[in-house]
Every structure is written in structure tokens, then in C-alpha cells.
Amino acid sequence: MRLNDKEIQAIEQAARESFAPRSTVRLFGSRLDDDRRGGDIDLLIEPPVPPTPQELVEQRNRFIARLYRRLGERRIDVLIVPADLPDHRPVVETARREGQLLTRVLE
């Protein structure tokens, strides 16, 4: 995994400040491959209950803004998909299957 401790801590803290308890954050995509270079940070957030459309926008914006403050502006892709809802988009299926758990938001 090509994230350093500072990046992981920033993601964990931003997730705690932005998402409901029991939400999970997974890293997926090119940052999982230690042999590659560069690439954006791809994150799958799975809240335990579906947020309303307004909550979804607010949570995503708050999360990304906090990451930018802690890490500087970088290419960060965030998917937010409720944990118990099926989603057959290939990117979501791949993220769920291959993604590495970074953190779980505690209560």
C-alpha cells in the first residue's frame, strides 16, 4: 500500500469528523500496488445507513475539505456507498472485493 502514516492518519481523522459511526473506509486502485508510482487516492466509504442526498453531498465535501487541509490538494476520488446496499457498478464491485480496510469510524 502506497500511503504513509501521515496520509493514513489524515484519512482516519477526516472520516471520524465526517461520517456516521460504523462507517468503513477502504483504499482501492493503484495505491494498493507497491510497484507503481503516482496515482490518485481512491477511497470507498461505506456508511451503515444510507444518507439522504443532501447529507451525502455535505459529508463528501466535509471529508474532502478536511483531507485537503491536512494533505494539501491532491487527486482524491471518493465513492460513498451504503454498506448493506448492493451496487453493481464495476468500480464499486472492484473496490469492495480488492479494497484494503483503512479505518472504521468508532462510536
N, C-alpha and C positions, 0 to 999 in steps of 0.2 A: 504494500500500500504506500503510495507516494503522498502522504500528508505528514507533516512534522507535528510534534507535540503541541506547539502553539496553535496551529491550524485546528487540530482536533479539539483542544480546549475552547477555542473561539466558537466552533460549531456547537459543542455541548452547551456552552453558556447561552448562546443566542437561541438555541432550541428551548432551553428551560424558560427563557423570558418570552417566548413567542407561541408555544404550543401547549395544548392540554396535557395534564398528567397521563402517563401511559403511552404517549406518542413515541414512536421509534424513528430513528434517523439512520439511514443506510447510505453508504458510499457505493457507487457503481460506476461503470465505464472505465475509461483509460487510466484513471488514477489508481486502479487496483493492480495494474501491471507495472512491476518494478523495473522492467526493461525498457519502458517507453519514457519519453520526455514530454514536458509541457502538458497541454490539455486542460480543459476546464474541470471544475469540481462539480460532479453530478451527484445530487442528493435526492433520495426518496424519503419523504416524510409520511408516516402512516399514523394519523391520529386515531384514537379508539372509536370516536363517533364522527359522523360526517359534519363538517362545519357548514354553516349557511354560506351562500355565495359571498355575502359581504364579509363574514368572518374569514373566509378563505383568502380574499384579497388583502385584508388587514394583517392577517398572520404572516402571509408570504412577504408582504412589504416590510413588516417589522423585522422579520428574520433576516432578510437580505440587507436591510439598512444596518442592522447590528453587526452582521458579518463584515460589511464594507468598513465600518468604523474600526473594527478590530484587525482586519487583514489588509485593508486597502481595497481599492476597486479591482476586482478580478472577474474572470468569466465564471459565473456560478449558475448552474441550472438546477432548479428546484421543482420536483414533482410532489404534489400533495394528493395522496390517495388514501381514503379511509381504509383501515386495516382489514375490516371484515367484508368489504365490498369487492366483488370480482371486477377486474378491469383487464380486458383482453388486448389492450394496445400492446404491440410488441415491446416498446420501451419499458412499460411497466412490468410486463412479464419477465423481461430480462433483469430488471432492477431487483425484483423480488427473488428471482432464482439465484442470481450471481452476486447480489449486493452484500457488502460486509457491514454488519451492525456496528455503528459508531457509538450510539448512546440511546438510552431510554429515559424519557423525561419522568422523573420521580414525583410523587405526590407531595 
